[in-house]
Amino acid sequence: MSQYILTASCASTRGIVAAVSSHLAARGCNILDSAQFVDRDADRFFMRVGFDAEETPDLAAIEAGFAELAERFSMRYSFHDTSRRMKVLLMVSRFGHCLNDILYRWRIGALPIDIVGVVSNHLDYQKLVVNHDIPFHHVPVTKANKAEAEARILAVAQGAGTELIVLARYMQVLSDAMCRDMSGRIINIHHSFLPSFKGANPYKQAYERGVKLIGATAHYVTADLDEGPIIEQDVARVTHAQSASDYVTIGRDIEAQVLARAIHAHIHHRVFPNGDRTVVFPASPGEHASERMG
């Protein structure tokens, strides 16, 4: 049976849930799960509805007439077919822990995405990527060729029909223009020590300062470096008995997990931009089970 997701956001007012439910019911759809949230400070309403369509399996027929409803509420909305996998381009430099984790989760079906390629400014992971039958694109980046390199990356992304770019520890700063063009469609991962511990060795700085918690943050990329809307975070407690290298090991493990969860939320349309923040609904009941079966 065909299953779909509807995402919608608009100014908060009465009757939105009733109107959406009535529209779906009138077209033979059965709601499987629904999540709503009202940001009272911004007076914004957010909604995600999962439903199946036994009587009307054609998505265009289900959407018919919804534009009129959306106009009534000044609503931004999208319908998504859950059987269609999002096209994702991965980018990596020389730290491969996040790339390896994503490839493993993708291979076992825990991340149901279509990896259209991997871009890297180094050759370290070319063999790994090619062995997974995924296109590998080596795009060296220097101060002199930065604009040209980014143009090549955009050409790769556009040629592959990329819907999401994941910076799996890609250590080059993207231009403001690319961040604007791909707004809400680039996810980055970084250690949560920013902005307190900037530079090439944040874990060593954290160790020297005797921190008790280390962690990672996944966020959307904006022109403000590492300041984009946060999708997912996690931390682990450390003690005085652990070394700087222990911090690195623990930190990289958290980075991989946090990035995977952020990708998972995005591809299942559970993340809603809300100014400088995000609304992230929890996973729906059948989300993980269907992936294990796949």
LINFENBEL-V566065 format. One record per helix or strand of 2 or more residues. SS is the DSSP state (h for helix, s for strand). FROM is the first residue (numbers start at 1). TO is the last residue. If there is no record, write none. Layout:
{{SS:FROM:TO} {SS:FROM:TO}}
//
This chain:
{{s:3:11} {h:16:26} {s:29:39} {s:44:53} {h:59:63} {h:66:73} {s:76:81} {s:86:92} {h:97:107} {s:113:120} {h:126:131} {s:136:138} {h:146:159} {s:164:167} {h:176:181} {s:186:191} {h:202:209} {s:213:220} {s:230:237} {h:244:267} {s:271:274} {s:277:280} {h:287:293}}
//
